[in-house]
């Protein structure tokens, strides 16, 4: 898989209502330039196995082609991307919402918001040969 064809990628929990809303809002603010990929899609599983580590499901990820930023570490690169130069390439969306009622509760929203503050990771992507 050549990640350069997909970047910038926002990898998120597509089984979480709040995470899906966050991904949609980010893509709207980016003018549709983000490639939204759910953790539990085929492409999401491929990205997790090839680039990320075992903590991948604990947070959302912003991947710019050179680095994968997770959780709190992804906020600044994501905001920079939203404010950055506009490109005319629109990316696709993958499985935007597939959660049940249990992920729409106040408790679930609190837990997801707290995990954003407590989880952070940065992984350098090795170039393909």
C-alpha positions as CSV (number, residue, x, y, z in Angstrom):
1,X,0.0,0.0,0.0
2,X,1.4,3.4,-1.0
3,X,0.3,5.8,1.7
4,X,1.4,8.8,-0.4
5,X,-1.8,8.3,-2.5
6,X,-4.0,8.7,0.5
7,X,-2.5,11.5,2.7
8,X,-3.5,13.3,4.7
9,X,-5.3,10.5,6.5
10,X,-7.5,10.8,9.6
11,X,-7.8,7.3,11.1
12,X,-10.6,7.2,13.7
13,X,-12.8,4.8,15.6
14,X,-15.7,4.3,13.1
15,X,-17.7,2.4,15.8
16,X,-17.8,5.5,18.0
17,X,-20.5,8.1,17.4
18,X,-18.5,11.0,18.9
19,X,-15.4,9.9,16.9
20,X,-17.4,9.8,13.7
21,X,-18.8,13.3,14.3
22,X,-15.2,14.6,15.0
23,X,-13.9,13.0,11.8
24,X,-16.8,14.6,9.8
25,X,-16.2,18.0,11.3
26,X,-12.5,17.8,10.6
27,X,-13.1,16.8,7.0
28,X,-15.6,19.6,6.6
29,X,-13.2,22.2,7.9
30,X,-10.5,20.7,5.6
31,X,-12.7,21.2,2.6
32,X,-13.0,17.5,2.0
33,X,-9.2,17.0,1.6
34,X,-8.8,14.4,4.3
35,X,-9.0,10.7,3.7
36,X,-11.2,9.4,6.5
37,X,-10.5,5.8,7.3
38,X,-12.2,3.9,10.1
39,X,-10.1,1.7,12.4
40,X,-12.3,-1.3,11.7
41,X,-12.4,-1.0,7.9
42,X,-10.1,-3.2,5.7
43,X,-7.9,-0.2,4.9
44,X,-7.8,0.8,8.5
45,X,-6.7,-2.7,9.5
46,X,-4.0,-2.6,6.8
47,X,-2.7,0.8,8.0
48,X,-2.7,-0.4,11.6
49,X,-0.8,-3.5,10.8
50,X,1.8,-1.9,8.5
51,X,2.5,1.4,10.2
52,X,1.0,1.7,13.7
53,X,1.6,-0.4,16.9
54,X,-0.6,-2.1,19.4
55,X,-1.9,1.2,20.9
56,X,-3.5,2.2,17.6
57,X,-7.1,1.5,18.7
58,X,-6.7,3.7,21.8
59,X,-6.8,7.0,19.9
60,X,-7.4,8.7,16.6
61,X,-4.4,9.2,14.2
62,X,-3.4,11.9,11.7
63,X,-1.0,10.6,9.1
64,X,0.8,13.0,6.8
65,X,3.0,10.5,4.9
66,X,6.1,10.9,6.9
67,X,4.7,10.7,10.5
68,X,1.7,9.2,12.2
69,X,0.5,11.3,15.0
70,X,-1.8,9.8,17.6
71,X,-4.2,11.3,20.1
72,X,-3.0,14.5,21.7
73,X,0.1,14.6,19.5
74,X,-2.2,14.7,16.4
75,X,-4.1,17.8,17.3
76,X,-1.5,20.4,16.2
77,X,-0.6,18.7,12.9
78,X,-4.4,18.2,12.2
79,X,-5.1,21.9,12.9
80,X,-2.0,22.9,10.8
81,X,-3.4,20.8,7.9
82,X,-6.8,22.4,8.3
83,X,-5.3,25.9,8.1
84,X,-2.7,25.0,5.5
85,X,-2.7,25.4,1.8
86,X,-5.8,24.2,0.0
87,X,-5.3,21.4,-2.5
88,X,-7.9,20.4,-5.0
89,X,-7.8,16.7,-4.3
90,X,-10.8,15.4,-2.5
91,X,-10.4,12.1,-0.7
92,X,-12.9,9.4,0.1
93,X,-14.8,8.5,3.2
94,X,-14.8,5.0,4.7
95,X,-17.6,3.6,7.0
96,X,-18.5,6.9,8.6
97,X,-20.9,5.6,11.2
98,X,-21.5,2.2,12.5
99,X,-22.1,2.4,16.3
100,X,-25.0,1.5,18.5
101,X,-26.8,3.5,21.1
102,X,-24.2,2.7,23.8
103,X,-21.6,5.0,22.2
104,X,-24.0,8.0,22.2
105,X,-24.2,8.3,25.9
106,X,-22.8,11.1,28.0
107,X,-20.5,8.6,29.7
108,X,-19.1,7.5,26.4
109,X,-18.5,11.1,25.3
110,X,-16.7,11.9,28.6
111,X,-14.5,8.8,28.3
112,X,-13.5,9.6,24.7
113,X,-12.8,13.2,25.5
114,X,-10.6,12.2,28.5
115,X,-8.7,9.6,26.4
116,X,-7.8,12.4,24.0
117,X,-6.0,14.2,26.8
118,X,-4.3,11.1,28.2
119,X,-3.2,9.3,25.0
120,X,-0.4,10.6,22.7
121,X,2.0,9.0,20.3
122,X,4.2,9.8,17.4
123,X,5.5,7.2,14.9
124,X,7.9,8.0,12.1
125,X,7.0,6.2,8.9
126,X,9.8,4.4,7.2
127,X,10.0,5.1,3.5
128,X,9.1,2.3,1.1
129,X,12.0,0.9,-0.9
